[in-house]
């Protein structure tokens, strides 16, 4: 794919459109977004509180559920507040650095969740095959190390995306037909060769959906 000719001017500010073609319905569209976000915040926060405070629930599987609930809070917070700002106040203007930051946290939260699902699949396997050693094998210290490892893994996986986007010159347009910034959608506004972005996005996507498949497979046996 040959790079297109451009003047060297790169957009540093972008505009999120929300839901293109339904701008007059944004207020109504925002209602399920708002209800879902409040429900996610309250539900996941309550779940974390119950698991942390109730001694009988302080077991490996529930700790992993607690991590998953925390990741869900971060993931929804990366998306919904920005979407509501677009729907309610037409505040779709976002800087390039802020847009890349949103891409990083949005994607890394998803990768963190997929990693937790993979660990929960192995937890399910150990509970069945090594039930007598289950509590001694998965100690609180080990679970904490697993949680930190998953955070580092998700951040390191998405770290190259920052440089893959920062190297691009965004000269085509500064209009994003979404409610949030996404890696490939943002990259397609560049006049540069984005094949590396596309292949890296496919790689991350396939690996993490593989984790979800493993989780579903182990929990349907």
C-alpha positions as protocol buffer text, in pm:
chain_id: "A"
residue {
  index: 1
  type: UNK
  ca { x: 0 y: 0 z: 0 }
}
residue {
  index: 2
  type: UNK
  ca { x: 172 y: 314 z: -116 }
}
residue {
  index: 3
  type: UNK
  ca { x: 157 y: 620 z: 104 }
}
residue {
  index: 4
  type: UNK
  ca { x: -59 y: 901 z: -30 }
}
residue {
  index: 5
  type: UNK
  ca { x: 75 y: 1248 z: -100 }
}
residue {
  index: 6
  type: UNK
  ca { x: -4 y: 1500 z: 168 }
}
residue {
  index: 7
  type: UNK
  ca { x: 104 y: 1845 z: 281 }
}
residue {
  index: 8
  type: UNK
  ca { x: 252 y: 1734 z: 613 }
}
residue {
  index: 9
  type: UNK
  ca { x: -30 y: 1894 z: 817 }
}
residue {
  index: 10
  type: UNK
  ca { x: -150 y: 1652 z: 1084 }
}
residue {
  index: 11
  type: UNK
  ca { x: -470 y: 1693 z: 1284 }
}
residue {
  index: 12
  type: UNK
  ca { x: -420 y: 1716 z: 1659 }
}
residue {
  index: 13
  type: UNK
  ca { x: -789 y: 1757 z: 1747 }
}
residue {
  index: 14
  type: UNK
  ca { x: -1068 y: 1517 z: 1645 }
}
residue {
  index: 15
  type: UNK
  ca { x: -1446 y: 1524 z: 1666 }
}
residue {
  index: 16
  type: UNK
  ca { x: -1656 y: 1228 z: 1781 }
}
residue {
  index: 17
  type: UNK
  ca { x: -1992 y: 1218 z: 1603 }
}
residue {
  index: 18
  type: UNK
  ca { x: -2167 y: 970 z: 1833 }
}
residue {
  index: 19
  type: UNK
  ca { x: -2409 y: 771 z: 1618 }
}
residue {
  index: 20
  type: UNK
  ca { x: -2392 y: 911 z: 1262 }
}
residue {
  index: 21
  type: UNK
  ca { x: -2731 y: 968 z: 1102 }
}
residue {
  index: 22
  type: UNK
  ca { x: -2914 y: 961 z: 1436 }
}
residue {
  index: 23
  type: UNK
  ca { x: -2796 y: 1289 z: 1580 }
}
residue {
  index: 24
  type: UNK
  ca { x: -3154 y: 1397 z: 1653 }
}
residue {
  index: 25
  type: UNK
  ca { x: -3204 y: 1079 z: 1858 }
}
residue {
  index: 26
  type: UNK
  ca { x: -2892 y: 1113 z: 2073 }
}
residue {
  index: 27
  type: UNK
  ca { x: -3085 y: 1208 z: 2386 }
}
residue {
  index: 28
  type: UNK
  ca { x: -3297 y: 893 z: 2361 }
}
residue {
  index: 29
  type: UNK
  ca { x: -2996 y: 677 z: 2277 }
}
residue {
  index: 30
  type: UNK
  ca { x: -2819 y: 810 z: 2586 }
}
residue {
  index: 31
  type: UNK
  ca { x: -3086 y: 669 z: 2821 }
}
residue {
  index: 32
  type: UNK
  ca { x: -2986 y: 299 z: 2792 }
}
residue {
  index: 33
  type: UNK
  ca { x: -2619 y: 404 z: 2800 }
}
residue {
  index: 34
  type: UNK
  ca { x: -2672 y: 592 z: 3125 }
}
residue {
  index: 35
  type: UNK
  ca { x: -2883 y: 319 z: 3287 }
}
residue {
  index: 36
  type: UNK
  ca { x: -2636 y: 47 z: 3188 }
}
residue {
  index: 37
  type: UNK
  ca { x: -2341 y: 250 z: 3319 }
}
residue {
  index: 38
  type: UNK
  ca { x: -2502 y: 324 z: 3656 }
}
residue {
  index: 39
  type: UNK
  ca { x: -2607 y: -41 z: 3687 }
}
residue {
  index: 40
  type: UNK
  ca { x: -2254 y: -157 z: 3601 }
}
residue {
  index: 41
  type: UNK
  ca { x: -2096 y: 79 z: 3854 }
}
residue {
  index: 42
  type: UNK
  ca { x: -2334 y: -8 z: 4137 }
}
residue {
  index: 43
  type: UNK
  ca { x: -2349 y: -380 z: 4062 }
}
residue {
  index: 44
  type: UNK
  ca { x: -1975 y: -433 z: 4025 }
}
residue {
  index: 45
  type: UNK
  ca { x: -1891 y: -209 z: 4321 }
}
residue {
  index: 46
  type: UNK
  ca { x: -2139 y: -400 z: 4539 }
}
residue {
  index: 47
  type: UNK
  ca { x: -1996 y: -730 z: 4417 }
}
residue {
  index: 48
  type: UNK
  ca { x: -1641 y: -623 z: 4503 }
}
residue {
  index: 49
  type: UNK
  ca { x: -1751 y: -497 z: 4845 }
}
residue {
  index: 50
  type: UNK
  ca { x: -1930 y: -823 z: 4929 }
}
residue {
  index: 51
  type: UNK
  ca { x: -1637 y: -1042 z: 4820 }
}
residue {
  index: 52
  type: UNK
  ca { x: -1382 y: -832 z: 5010 }
}
residue {
  index: 53
  type: UNK
  ca { x: -1583 y: -808 z: 5333 }
}
residue {
  index: 54
  type: UNK
  ca { x: -1743 y: -1155 z: 5350 }
}
residue {
  index: 55
  type: UNK
  ca { x: -1489 y: -1408 z: 5476 }
}
residue {
  index: 56
  type: UNK
  ca { x: -1669 y: -1712 z: 5331 }
}
residue {
  index: 57
  type: UNK
  ca { x: -1630 y: -1569 z: 4979 }
}
residue {
  index: 58
  type: UNK
  ca { x: -1256 y: -1509 z: 5003 }
}
residue {
  index: 59
  type: UNK
  ca { x: -1168 y: -1797 z: 4775 }
}
residue {
  index: 60
  type: UNK
  ca { x: -967 y: -1802 z: 4449 }
}
residue {
  index: 61
  type: UNK
  ca { x: -1265 y: -1808 z: 4212 }
}
residue {
  index: 62
  type: UNK
  ca { x: -1434 y: -1517 z: 4390 }
}
residue {
  index: 63
  type: UNK
  ca { x: -1110 y: -1315 z: 4389 }
}
residue {
  index: 64
  type: UNK
  ca { x: -1093 y: -1361 z: 4012 }
}
residue {
  index: 65
  type: UNK
  ca { x: -1458 y: -1253 z: 3985 }
}
residue {
  index: 66
  type: UNK
  ca { x: -1363 y: -946 z: 4190 }
}
residue {
  index: 67
  type: UNK
  ca { x: -1081 y: -865 z: 3944 }
}
residue {
  index: 68
  type: UNK
  ca { x: -1322 y: -911 z: 3655 }
}
residue {
  index: 69
  type: UNK
  ca { x: -1571 y: -671 z: 3816 }
}
residue {
  index: 70
  type: UNK
  ca { x: -1297 y: -410 z: 3864 }
}
residue {
  index: 71
  type: UNK
  ca { x: -1190 y: -443 z: 3501 }
}
residue {
  index: 72
  type: UNK
  ca { x: -1553 y: -403 z: 3394 }
}
residue {
  index: 73
  type: UNK
  ca { x: -1577 y: -76 z: 3587 }
}
residue {
  index: 74
  type: UNK
  ca { x: -1264 y: 58 z: 3415 }
}
residue {
  index: 75
  type: UNK
  ca { x: -1380 y: -61 z: 3072 }
}
residue {
  index: 76
  type: UNK
  ca { x: -1725 y: 98 z: 3099 }
}
residue {
  index: 77
  type: UNK
  ca { x: -1574 y: 421 z: 3239 }
}
residue {
  index: 78
  type: UNK
  ca { x: -1348 y: 443 z: 2934 }
}
residue {
  index: 79
  type: UNK
  ca { x: -1650 y: 442 z: 2703 }
}
residue {
  index: 80
  type: UNK
  ca { x: -1974 y: 569 z: 2856 }
}
residue {
  index: 81
  type: UNK
  ca { x: -1883 y: 911 z: 3008 }
}
residue {
  index: 82
  type: UNK
  ca { x: -1737 y: 1023 z: 2674 }
}
residue {
  index: 83
  type: UNK
  ca { x: -2043 y: 890 z: 2491 }
}
residue {
  index: 84
  type: UNK
  ca { x: -2279 y: 1073 z: 2728 }
}
residue {
  index: 85
  type: UNK
  ca { x: -2082 y: 1395 z: 2680 }
}
residue {
  index: 86
  type: UNK
  ca { x: -2137 y: 1362 z: 2303 }
}
residue {
  index: 87
  type: UNK
  ca { x: -2505 y: 1271 z: 2339 }
}
residue {
  index: 88
  type: UNK
  ca { x: -2597 y: 1537 z: 2596 }
}
residue {
  index: 89
  type: UNK
  ca { x: -2362 y: 1832 z: 2537 }
}
residue {
  index: 90
  type: UNK
  ca { x: -2229 y: 1768 z: 2183 }
}
residue {
  index: 91
  type: UNK
  ca { x: -1884 y: 1769 z: 2346 }
}
residue {
  index: 92
  type: UNK
  ca { x: -1721 y: 1548 z: 2088 }
}
residue {
  index: 93
  type: UNK
  ca { x: -1395 y: 1738 z: 2058 }
}
residue {
  index: 94
  type: UNK
  ca { x: -1096 y: 1533 z: 2173 }
}
residue {
  index: 95
  type: UNK
  ca { x: -722 y: 1586 z: 2139 }
}
residue {
  index: 96
  type: UNK
  ca { x: -496 y: 1330 z: 1973 }
}
residue {
  index: 97
  type: UNK
  ca { x: -312 y: 1250 z: 2297 }
}
residue {
  index: 98
  type: UNK
  ca { x: -638 y: 1205 z: 2486 }
}
residue {
  index: 99
  type: UNK
  ca { x: -773 y: 991 z: 2203 }
}
residue {
  index: 100
  type: UNK
  ca { x: -466 y: 764 z: 2210 }
}
residue {
  index: 101
  type: UNK
  ca { x: -493 y: 744 z: 2590 }
}
residue {
  index: 102
  type: UNK
  ca { x: -854 y: 631 z: 2556 }
}
residue {
  index: 103
  type: UNK
  ca { x: -750 y: 368 z: 2300 }
}
residue {
  index: 104
  type: UNK
  ca { x: -482 y: 243 z: 2540 }
}
residue {
  index: 105
  type: UNK
  ca { x: -705 y: 207 z: 2847 }
}
residue {
  index: 106
  type: UNK
  ca { x: -1003 y: 76 z: 2650 }
}
residue {
  index: 107
  type: UNK
  ca { x: -804 y: -198 z: 2478 }
}
residue {
  index: 108
  type: UNK
  ca { x: -585 y: -284 z: 2778 }
}
residue {
  index: 109
  type: UNK
  ca { x: -896 y: -327 z: 2995 }
}
residue {
  index: 110
  type: UNK
  ca { x: -1036 y: -569 z: 2739 }
}
residue {
  index: 111
  type: UNK
  ca { x: -707 y: -762 z: 2731 }
}
residue {
  index: 112
  type: UNK
  ca { x: -700 y: -769 z: 3113 }
}
residue {
  index: 113
  type: UNK
  ca { x: -1053 y: -913 z: 3117 }
}
residue {
  index: 114
  type: UNK
  ca { x: -961 y: -1181 z: 2864 }
}
residue {
  index: 115
  type: UNK
  ca { x: -657 y: -1271 z: 3074 }
}
residue {
  index: 116
  type: UNK
  ca { x: -875 y: -1311 z: 3383 }
}
residue {
  index: 117
  type: UNK
  ca { x: -1109 y: -1538 z: 3189 }
}
residue {
  index: 118
  type: UNK
  ca { x: -809 y: -1751 z: 3088 }
}
residue {
  index: 119
  type: UNK
  ca { x: -694 y: -1775 z: 3451 }
}
residue {
  index: 120
  type: UNK
  ca { x: -1048 y: -1864 z: 3559 }
}
residue {
  index: 121
  type: UNK
  ca { x: -1045 y: -2147 z: 3304 }
}
residue {
  index: 122
  type: UNK
  ca { x: -730 y: -2291 z: 3461 }
}
residue {
  index: 123
  type: UNK
  ca { x: -879 y: -2235 z: 3806 }
}
residue {
  index: 124
  type: UNK
  ca { x: -1178 y: -2442 z: 3695 }
}
residue {
  index: 125
  type: UNK
  ca { x: -943 y: -2714 z: 3568 }
}
residue {
  index: 126
  type: UNK
  ca { x: -742 y: -2724 z: 3894 }
}
residue {
  index: 127
  type: UNK
  ca { x: -1060 y: -2736 z: 4104 }
}
residue {
  index: 128
  type: UNK
  ca { x: -1175 y: -3046 z: 3915 }
}
residue {
  index: 129
  type: UNK
  ca { x: -849 y: -3235 z: 3861 }
}
residue {
  index: 130
  type: UNK
  ca { x: -663 y: -3139 z: 4180 }
}
residue {
  index: 131
  type: UNK
  ca { x: -945 y: -3070 z: 4422 }
}
residue {
  index: 132
  type: UNK
  ca { x: -750 y: -3188 z: 4728 }
}
residue {
  index: 133
  type: UNK
  ca { x: -468 y: -2943 z: 4658 }
}
residue {
  index: 134
  type: UNK
  ca { x: -688 y: -2661 z: 4531 }
}
residue {
  index: 135
  type: UNK
  ca { x: -667 y: -2428 z: 4833 }
}
residue {
  index: 136
  type: UNK
  ca { x: -294 y: -2488 z: 4885 }
}
residue {
  index: 137
  type: UNK
  ca { x: -208 y: -2442 z: 4517 }
}
residue {
  index: 138
  type: UNK
  ca { x: -389 y: -2110 z: 4475 }
}
residue {
  index: 139
  type: UNK
  ca { x: -284 y: -1899 z: 4772 }
}
residue {
  index: 140
  type: UNK
  ca { x: -369 y: -1530 z: 4819 }
}
residue {
  index: 141
  type: UNK
  ca { x: -8 y: -1437 z: 4742 }
}
residue {
  index: 142
  type: UNK
  ca { x: -16 y: -1628 z: 4414 }
}
residue {
  index: 143
  type: UNK
  ca { x: -351 y: -1472 z: 4319 }
}
residue {
  index: 144
  type: UNK
  ca { x: -206 y: -1126 z: 4386 }
}
residue {
  index: 145
  type: UNK
  ca { x: 95 y: -1203 z: 4166 }
}
residue {
  index: 146
  type: UNK
  ca { x: -138 y: -1329 z: 3892 }
}
residue {
  index: 147
  type: UNK
  ca { x: -338 y: -1005 z: 3909 }
}
residue {
  index: 148
  type: UNK
  ca { x: -24 y: -789 z: 3883 }
}
residue {
  index: 149
  type: UNK
  ca { x: 109 y: -1006 z: 3598 }
}
residue {
  index: 150
  type: UNK
  ca { x: -218 y: -965 z: 3405 }
}
residue {
  index: 151
  type: UNK
  ca { x: -203 y: -586 z: 3447 }
}
residue {
  index: 152
  type: UNK
  ca { x: 157 y: -574 z: 3324 }
}
residue {
  index: 153
  type: UNK
  ca { x: 69 y: -809 z: 3036 }
}
residue {
  index: 154
  type: UNK
  ca { x: -221 y: -591 z: 2919 }
}
residue {
  index: 155
  type: UNK
  ca { x: -17 y: -270 z: 2943 }
}
residue {
  index: 156
  type: UNK
  ca { x: 285 y: -418 z: 2763 }
}
residue {
  index: 157
  type: UNK
  ca { x: 62 y: -560 z: 2489 }
}
residue {
  index: 158
  type: UNK
  ca { x: -94 y: -218 z: 2419 }
}
residue {
  index: 159
  type: UNK
  ca { x: 220 y: -11 z: 2472 }
}
residue {
  index: 160
  type: UNK
  ca { x: 335 y: -51 z: 2107 }
}
residue {
  index: 161
  type: UNK
  ca { x: -1 y: 89 z: 1991 }
}
residue {
  index: 162
  type: UNK
  ca { x: 93 y: 427 z: 2137 }
}
residue {
  index: 163
  type: UNK
  ca { x: 397 y: 447 z: 1908 }
}
residue {
  index: 164
  type: UNK
  ca { x: 213 y: 294 z: 1613 }
}
residue {
  index: 165
  type: UNK
  ca { x: -39 y: 580 z: 1633 }
}
residue {
  index: 166
  type: UNK
  ca { x: 201 y: 860 z: 1730 }
}
residue {
  index: 167
  type: UNK
  ca { x: 415 y: 792 z: 1420 }
}
residue {
  index: 168
  type: UNK
  ca { x: 120 y: 858 z: 1186 }
}
residue {
  index: 169
  type: UNK
  ca { x: 27 y: 1182 z: 1012 }
}
residue {
  index: 170
  type: UNK
  ca { x: -349 y: 1236 z: 1034 }
}
residue {
  index: 171
  type: UNK
  ca { x: -420 y: 1441 z: 723 }
}
residue {
  index: 172
  type: UNK
  ca { x: -736 y: 1280 z: 578 }
}
residue {
  index: 173
  type: UNK
  ca { x: -1000 y: 1395 z: 824 }
}
residue {
  index: 174
  type: UNK
  ca { x: -1052 y: 1469 z: 1191 }
}
residue {
  index: 175
  type: UNK
  ca { x: -1403 y: 1324 z: 1212 }
}
residue {
  index: 176
  type: UNK
  ca { x: -1450 y: 999 z: 1406 }
}
residue {
  index: 177
  type: UNK
  ca { x: -1793 y: 838 z: 1345 }
}
residue {
  index: 178
  type: UNK
  ca { x: -1801 y: 680 z: 1691 }
}
residue {
  index: 179
  type: UNK
  ca { x: -1863 y: 755 z: 2056 }
}
residue {
  index: 180
  type: UNK
  ca { x: -1506 y: 662 z: 2152 }
}
residue {
  index: 181
  type: UNK
  ca { x: -1162 y: 643 z: 1995 }
}
residue {
  index: 182
  type: UNK
  ca { x: -1060 y: 308 z: 1848 }
}
residue {
  index: 183
  type: UNK
  ca { x: -721 y: 201 z: 1720 }
}
residue {
  index: 184
  type: UNK
  ca { x: -792 y: 109 z: 1359 }
}
residue {
  index: 185
  type: UNK
  ca { x: -1065 y: 371 z: 1313 }
}
residue {
  index: 186
  type: UNK
  ca { x: -817 y: 639 z: 1418 }
}
residue {
  index: 187
  type: UNK
  ca { x: -536 y: 488 z: 1210 }
}
residue {
  index: 188
  type: UNK
  ca { x: -751 y: 494 z: 894 }
}
residue {
  index: 189
  type: UNK
  ca { x: -754 y: 875 z: 911 }
}
residue {
  index: 190
  type: UNK
  ca { x: -382 y: 871 z: 840 }
}
residue {
  index: 191
  type: UNK
  ca { x: -222 y: 916 z: 499 }
}
residue {
  index: 192
  type: UNK
  ca { x: 65 y: 685 z: 598 }
}
residue {
  index: 193
  type: UNK
  ca { x: 101 y: 310 z: 554 }
}
residue {
  index: 194
  type: UNK
  ca { x: -98 y: 147 z: 837 }
}
residue {
  index: 195
  type: UNK
  ca { x: -39 y: -219 z: 755 }
}
residue {
  index: 196
  type: UNK
  ca { x: 161 y: -264 z: 1076 }
}
residue {
  index: 197
  type: UNK
  ca { x: -131 y: -121 z: 1277 }
}
residue {
  index: 198
  type: UNK
  ca { x: -377 y: -354 z: 1104 }
}
residue {
  index: 199
  type: UNK
  ca { x: -170 y: -671 z: 1152 }
}
residue {
  index: 200
  type: UNK
  ca { x: -87 y: -588 z: 1512 }
}
residue {
  index: 201
  type: UNK
  ca { x: -456 y: -521 z: 1581 }
}
residue {
  index: 202
  type: UNK
  ca { x: -548 y: -857 z: 1429 }
}
residue {
  index: 203
  type: UNK
  ca { x: -282 y: -1032 z: 1640 }
}
residue {
  index: 204
  type: UNK
  ca { x: -405 y: -880 z: 1967 }
}
residue {
  index: 205
  type: UNK
  ca { x: -767 y: -948 z: 1872 }
}
residue {
  index: 206
  type: UNK
  ca { x: -710 y: -1315 z: 1785 }
}
residue {
  index: 207
  type: UNK
  ca { x: -499 y: -1394 z: 2093 }
}
residue {
  index: 208
  type: UNK
  ca { x: -751 y: -1247 z: 2334 }
}
residue {
  index: 209
  type: UNK
  ca { x: -1054 y: -1405 z: 2171 }
}
residue {
  index: 210
  type: UNK
  ca { x: -863 y: -1732 z: 2200 }
}
residue {
  index: 211
  type: UNK
  ca { x: -856 y: -1681 z: 2576 }
}
residue {
  index: 212
  type: UNK
  ca { x: -1232 y: -1629 z: 2583 }
}
residue {
  index: 213
  type: UNK
  ca { x: -1284 y: -1945 z: 2377 }
}
residue {
  index: 214
  type: UNK
  ca { x: -1073 y: -2146 z: 2624 }
}
residue {
  index: 215
  type: UNK
  ca { x: -1279 y: -2012 z: 2915 }
}
residue {
  index: 216
  type: UNK
  ca { x: -1609 y: -2098 z: 2748 }
}
residue {
  index: 217
  type: UNK
  ca { x: -1482 y: -2442 z: 2650 }
}
residue {
  index: 218
  type: UNK
  ca { x: -1371 y: -2534 z: 3003 }
}
residue {
  index: 219
  type: UNK
  ca { x: -1697 y: -2411 z: 3156 }
}
residue {
  index: 220
  type: UNK
  ca { x: -1918 y: -2612 z: 2923 }
}
residue {
  index: 221
  type: UNK
  ca { x: -1754 y: -2945 z: 2993 }
}
